Amino acid sequence: MSSQDAFERALAAIHEAMLDDARWPAAAGRIDEACGITGGDLFVTEGPMDLPRILFAGMCRRGRHRKDLERLYLPDYYRIDEAVPRWAAVPYNRPVHARDLYTAEELKTSAAWNEALSQGGCQDGLRLRIGGLDGTRIAWNLADPADSDGWAASRVGMVTRLLPHIGQFVSIRQALVRAEARSATVTGLLDNPRVGVLHLDRRGRILEANDRASGILRDGDGLSARNGTLRARAPRDQVRLDELLGGALPASNASAVSGSMRLRRSSVLAPFVVHVKPVPVPQPDYGARHVAALVLIVEPGRLHRIDPQVVATTLELTPGETQVAVWLAEGKGVREMAESTGRTEGAIYRHLKQIYQKQSISRQADLVRLVLSLGE
């Protein structure tokens, strides 16, 4: 198998795992094959280094999830591993040999080095630190090489090629977990009310949009649709959006890659986070309009604390109108509100119409800005 074929296989497996954690061991196995290593560990954490919260742990060897290694290292060795605070000071995306994170004396005395890393087959491995969103930390630890060539330039080069796709895997998994879609399909995501979902064909034209995405495009604050294609509000954002779409939908035989960006809205609202992920198209497709890219539009958690009583009093709203206004500002869609309250979508829209009349506004985006301006 050529190096390029191995890279393509690993990349395709990473893209599949973006929709379901259960597919990560298989992706890790493809990565092992491409890099010529015996395994790898992926950790996503947050909080203080000495007492982190583990958001994701995937210690895999040859495509198998090794929970026994996780039980060995995480409870007993992580907090006493001398390499951890030193690794946290290494610049992002710079590989460092595991051995170089220990002093000469620690190589003789460290329990983490001599016990955990020895059993895990990582004493000749590499460690990398990847920047995460919202204060999360991503650690990608590569186990020992599978042969006697060691960390040859070609092997390190493959690691470098795959590195941004590991970070992208984590970003999309975070977005889907927050949308309560831990195990998802491209089609099934259209029913999710917590995240904007778009299907694009191979030319970047919109095939389908869920309710949340349709509302975002209709409001046009940050992102809209023109002649069936996506348009960003700011010219600089349009350049970056075109780059993302071009990466996921390459015109040539280049590898299709995923990517993310922040997309600016009005001065009051936080930017959207837009993720673009390629979707395999059946070949030959005879020109049919298949889904070739998945776009996720995420509204980050707001920094405002919304007090319903302040909203009700300031805007002179009824209890029902207040609930709808607050929920809308918190990112809930009309369908989700209807399901949560047992009302019809028509009833929710009537509340919105009454609020618009009281406040002399005409769009959901205007109402969101108004409610957020009352937050603390």
Summary of the structure (lengths in Angstrom):
residues: 376
radius of gyration: 23.7
end to end distance: 58.0
largest distance: 74.9
contacts: 1202
relative contact order: 0.09
helix: 46%
strand: 19%
